[in-house]
């Protein structure tokens, strides 16, 4: 036993000494802790620089040049502010901007007018039912805009679309013909081919897709209001409308301000729905041509990349100015709960 213990005592230090040179020869890279966050962010930063920041700078550079991409980079010529002058003098640019504003007004205002009452109704329901309905309302928002537009394109069909089929049933029904018989001379309605119907039709698709987002936003805002305020108002004899007007609406003012700001920015950048519904042609008399669709036409159909870039920056300037004006006029009031 003593000999074994002595052997063990002698062997362990010897083994450690034998391995010491091998371990000492290994070099381990240790990153300083202050650089670790940047290391983990580097993949995103690299992709952002390549696909985000560089195109942004190149677009600014390109807006001062005339360039046809088919001819290569050597064909790029400096023209100064000529692209901006061309864009501002283009009558189709103003037509597309007018179309964008009209469609945005139709779709944007209706979204909030409908979303707020629905949100007020949802907060009165039980948790499980409220969550189910909120998810159902939110589903169109997360659905592909291309898929939604293609479905509505067929629903708007003059002959086989569900809208005209439903109107035909209502016209022929003895119970509803008194209300819809006046439409009979105009049937079948050409929703996407009539200059008077195409903008409301596009606005309806946008309304259907994005109202759910505002419903979720307003529902969240209404749920932050303490019930004590409603109880105190009810004790004082305030009715449902008075509680809504003097409590609910003022208390969700920051949410309204945020939602309207997003709507303003989004409506000025409409592209997918109008482009698909008009098959990229702009509709009758170009009534469905939005400014972003016209920008795409300039750049990728006419290959005038300099003018397209200038128009893009003009649109950015317009959005910034309108958003800034909204913040100046309604910012302080919009971010407060009180009147």
N, C-alpha and C positions, 0 to 999 in steps of 0.2 A: 504493500500500500504506500509505504513511504517512497519507494522508488518510482511508483506511478505518479504520485503527487509531484515529486521532484522533476519528473520528465515533463509533466504538464506545465509546471512553473517555468521550466526552461524553454518549452516549445512555443508557448503563446507569444511571448515577447519576440522570439526569433521570427515567427510567422508575420507578426506586425511589422518587424523591421524589414522583412523581405518584400512586403507589399508597399511599403512606404515610398520607395523610389518610383514605382509604377503610378501610384496615385498622385504623387507630386508632379509627374510629367504631364498629367492631363490638364488642359486649359478649359475652363468653363466660362462662357459668356454670360455675364450678369448685366441686364439692362437697368440703368438707374430708374428708380420708381417714378420720377417726375416725367420720364419719357414714355411710360407705359400707356397712358391714355392716347397719345398721338400714334403709337404703334397700332393699337386696335382700331383707331379711326382712319388709318392710312388707306385701307381699301376704298372706303366711301369717298375720302378726300381725293384720291386719285381719279376715281370715276367722275366725280363732280368737276374736277379741273378739266378733264378730257371732254366730257359730254355736256357740261353746263357752263362753266366759266369761259372756256375757250370759244365756244359758239357765240356767247354773248359779246365778247370783245370783237370777234370776227364780224358779227352783225353790225356793230357800230362802225367798224372800219369799212365794211362793204357798203354802208348807206351813203358814203361819199365817193363811191366808184360806180362806173358802168361796167357790168360784167355779165357775159353769157357763159354759164358753167360748161357748156358743151365745148367751147373753144379753149378751155384750160385757164390756168392762173395767169398766163402771159397776156391774155386778152383783157385783163383788168385795167381800166383807165380812170384816173382821178377826174371827177367832175364837180367837186365841191358840193354846194347846196342844190345843184340842179335836180337831183332826185326828189328832194323835198318839195321843190317848186312844181315839179311834174305831178307829184301825188296830190298836192293841194289844188292844182288846176284841173285835175281829172274829174269830169262830171259824174262818172260812174262811182268814184270813191264817195262822193257826197250822197249818191243814191243808195249805195250799200250801207253807209252810215245811218241814213234815215230809216232804212229797213230794219237795221239792227236795233235802233232805238224804239221803233214801234213794236217790234216783236218782243223786245225786252220789257216794255211797259205792259203789254197784254199779259205776258207770262209772269213778270215779277210782282206786279201789284196783286194779281189774283192769288198768287202763292201765299202771301202774308194775310190777306183778307180771309182766306179759307183756313189757314194753318192755326191761327190764334183761337178761333172758336172751337175747333176740333181738339186742340190742346187743353182748353178749359174743360171740355167734356171728359177727356181721358183722365184728368187728375181726380175726377169724382168717382172713378171706378175702383174696384179692388185691384190689388197688386198684380195678381196673375192675369186677369183679363186685360188690365192696362198694358202689361208687358207684351202680351200676345198681339193686341191691336197696334201697339207702337212698332213692333217688329214688322207687321204686315204693311204699315204705312211706309216704313223705311226701306222695304225691299226694292221698290223701283229705283231708289237712289243708287244702290249698289249693283244694279243690273247694267250690263254693257249698253252704252248709248247707241252703238251701231245696231245691236240686236233689237233694242226697243224701237228704233227708227224704222228698221226693216219690217217689223210686225205692224206698226201703224201705217206704213206705206201700203200694205195690202188691206188693212182695215179701211183705208180711205179710198179704195178702188171704187170707181163709179158704178160698176155693174155687180161685182161680187162682194164688195166691202160690207162689213157688218153695220157700219153707220147708215149707209143708204138702205140696207135691208131692213134695219130697225125702223127707219123713218117711213118706209113703204108700208110696213105692218101697221104703224100708228095712223097713217093716212087712211088705210082701208078699214081699220077697226071702227065699228059704229060707236064705240065708247070714247074714242079719242080723235075721231076725224074732225070734230068741231074745232079742235085746237091746232091741228096740223094740216088741214085741208088746203090752206093757203100755199103750202109748199109744193103741191102737186104740179103746177105749171113749170117748176124749176127742176123737177126730178128727171134724171138722176143728178144729184149735186156732184160737181167735179171739184172736190176739196183742194186738190193740188194742181189744178189746171185753170182755176178761176182766179183772176187777179184780186178779187174781193174776198176770197176765202183762204188763200194760201197762207197769209200771215197769221190769222186766227188759228188755222190748223196746226202750223208749226208751234205757235204759242201753247196750244193745248197739250202737245206732246211734251214740251218742256215743263209745263205746269204739272202734268202727271208724274214726271220723273223726279222733280226736285221739291215738291211740296212736302213729301215725307221727311226730308231733312229738317225743314223748318218746324214741322210738327214735333219732332223729337227735341229740337232746340227749345221751343217754347214750353213743351211739357216739362223739361228739366228746369227751366226758369220758374215756372209756376209752382213746382214742388219745393222750391227753396223759400217760399213765402210762409211765414209762421201761421199756423191755424188760429192762434190767439187773435190776430187781426180780424179774421173773418167772424170769429165768435163775438168779438166786441162790437163789430158793425151790425151783426145780426141782432144782438141785444138792443142796440140803438134803433132798430127798426129799418135798417137798410135792406133793400130788396136785392135780388140777384143781379140786376143790371147795375145798380148803384155799387155793389161790391166789386163787380167787374171793372167798372169805369174808374172808381176811386181807390181801389186796392190792387187788383190784379194787373191792370194795364200799367200803372205807374211803377209797380215793383219789377216788372219784366222789361222796363225800358232799356237797360243795358243789353239784354238779349235781342231786343228788336233792333237796336242800333248795330249790333254785330251782324245779325242776319241780313239786314238791308244792305250793309256794306258788302257782304259776300255776294248778294244778289246783283248789286251794281257792277261789281268787278266781273262776275260770271256772265251776265247778260251781254256785256260789251265784247265778250270773247266767244260768242256762240259760233259753233262750227259743225259739230257732228250731226245734230238733228236736221238743221236746214240743208246741209250738204247731201245727206242720204235721201231725205224726202223729196228734194228737187233733182236727184240723180246727178248732182254736181253742175247742173245747167242754170240754176238761178230761178227756175220757175217762170210763169208767164210774165212778160214785160220785166223780167229780172226782179220781181217783187219779193222773192225769197232769197235773194243774194245778200248775205251778210258781209261785213267788212273783212272778217277773217277768211271767208271763202274767196272774196275778191283778191285778197292778199295772196292766197295760195295760187289763184289763177295767174296773177302777174308773175309770180316766181317760177312756178312749175309747168305752166302751159306756154307762157310767152317768154320765159327764160330771162326776164328782166330782174335779176336778183338785187341789183342796187336799188331800184324803185321799190321792190317788195320790202327790203330791209328798212328803207326810209319810212314807208307806210307803217311798218310794225312799230317803229319808234314813235311815230306820231300817235298811234293808238295807245301806246304806253303813256305818252304825255297826257293824252285826253283822260285816260283812266286815273292817272295820278292827280290831275287838276280837279276832276269831279269828286274824287274821294277826299281830297284836301278841303274842297269847299264844303262837303258834307260834314267833315270834322269841325270846321270853323263854325258852321251855322248850328249844328246839332250836337257837337262833341261833348261840351260841358253838361248840357241838359241830358244827352243820351246816356251818359255814364253815371247819372245820379238817379236815385229812386224817387226823389221828391219833385214836385212841380215847381 
